[in-house]
Amino acid sequence: MATPKMTDSSCSIARSLGVLGERWAFLILREALTGSTRFAQFRDALGIAPDILTARLATLVGHGVMTREPYQEPSSRTRYEYHLTPAGRELHIALGSLQQWGDTYLPWPDGPTVQRRTRDGGRPVHVGFIDDRGQEVSPDDVVTVKTAAYPA
C-alpha cells in the first residue's frame, strides 16, 4: 500500500505513484483494459504470486481505480471480479503513453504486442498533448510551469 508521504504529497505525480508505483499495478491495468476481470485471469496472464496480486488489487480497489464485485458459478463459492472505474479507464492514456514510449525507445524485435485503434473505424491512434482548442501540440512545444503549490 502507498506510504502516507506519497499520498499526502502536494505533487500529483508523487500521489499517483503512491497508488500506481508498483510495476504490477500497471500490468494488472493492462490486462483489465484487454478484458480480464477475474483473479485467475490476472494471475495466469501475469504469472504473479497470489499474495502480491491480492495486495495490488486491494490497492487499486482502495483508491477507486477498480471495483470488486461478487459473482458465483453454479456449485461454487462466491468469488470476485474486478472492473475498471472511470478513473481506471482513464489510465488507458497513461498506459498508452508508456507503451508508445517503449515501442519507440525499447522496441521488441517482433513489433508491438498490442495496437490502439478507434472503436469506430479501426483507425490507429497515438497519445499526445492536446491544447484547449483541441489541437495536438508537439512535446517539444510543451513546457512544465511550477505553480504556487509547488513544494519549495
Protein Blocks (a to p, Z undefined) as FASTA:
>chain_A
ZZfklmmpmblklmmmmmmmpmklmmmmmmmmnopabfklmmmmnopafklmmmmmmmmm
mnopaccdddddehiacdddddddfklmmmmmmmmmmmmmmmmmmccfkbpfbdcddfbh
opacddddddfkopacdfklpccdddfklcZZ
